[in-house]
Amino acid sequence: MLVINPSKPFYINKKEKVIRMGNFKETGKEIEYDDDILLKLFEYIKEPIDRTMLVNKLSKETKYSNEDILNVINYLVDENFISNSEDIQKILSDEYYNRQKLYFYMLNDKVINMTNEILNKKILILGVGGIGSITLELLARSGFKNFTIVDNDIVEKSNLIRQLSYDLSDIGKLKVNAIRDRLLKINEDIKVEIINKKINNEQDIENEIRVSDFVLCTIDKPARIIRRVINDICIKEEKPVLFSGFSEHVAMIGPFVVPNKTACLSCIEKESNDEPLYNVKITPSFGAVCNFISSIVSNEIINYFLKFSENNLIGKTMMFNMYTYETNIIKWKKNKTCKKCGERIDSK
Ligand SMILES: [Zn+2]
């Protein structure tokens, strides 16, 4: 059975003789028509209709052969103006995820299979503070259900301005415990392994990275050390890792390192003669900044596995200035002499 693609708006402009679907460059398509066959066709498929029946109806009302009509229909199906109603029914029948599945379908022109194999990929989240907690919740709500979370902080009053996963009743609890309890209220199938510790060196985290499928690193203390440690293990274990955080008022999403494919942290680090005085004891932070970062980060991780969009930040860093709204995306170049990943890249 066939039906008009129900995932994006559809217009008929009879004056300009144009049929148009979607409002934006990524989703939009336009067809000019010089005959009313398309108008009749779209009249008939407002409700699901059998392909043969549609051909018969149109052949009675137009001068075209059955074969010509079938070619038009097939073209419209290929271009996704017309959907298979069985696909749409399958999407809509999933009460929990039907909106999200429609969103993927709108962007991708095909049904994205949220299979258990994908949704059970083990995602390791280092730090469940301003970015890690909201990202974790967005991933869990999107259907992912296998997480390991590492953090040793307790929930404090000063967290509540930005860390939406915690409330007054959580104050004094370990963040890992509080957020696990919250996730289980969202979806009972979620598995959350919690690790209450501070990561100081390679030994503290290499086992967890080894058994994970994706690493999100939101921690940056000990400063200048911990990210290198995480990078080096991920290169060695060939695990994708996304670093994220903010510097003053600028959100940083990336670098997004995929071993053997992109630059790593060590490739792009510059020598600096700046000596930090470590005068900032309490970091200024703001809910809008943290939630913005978490949105982009979760979009990247979900897309890494489900591939609903061709665009991504793999091998890049996105910097978004929350003061001027200026966006910069840097594409990092591999450094062939990089001590951490150079040889691996050269051998490819
Ligand atoms: Zn490198």
Boltz pocket constraint, residues with backbone or C-beta under 6 A from the ligand:
constraints:
  - pocket:
      binder: B
      contacts: [[A, 262], [A, 263], [A, 264], [A, 265], [A, 266], [A, 267], [A, 268], [A, 335], [A, 338], [A, 339], [A, 340], [A, 341], [A, 342]]
      max_distance: 6.0
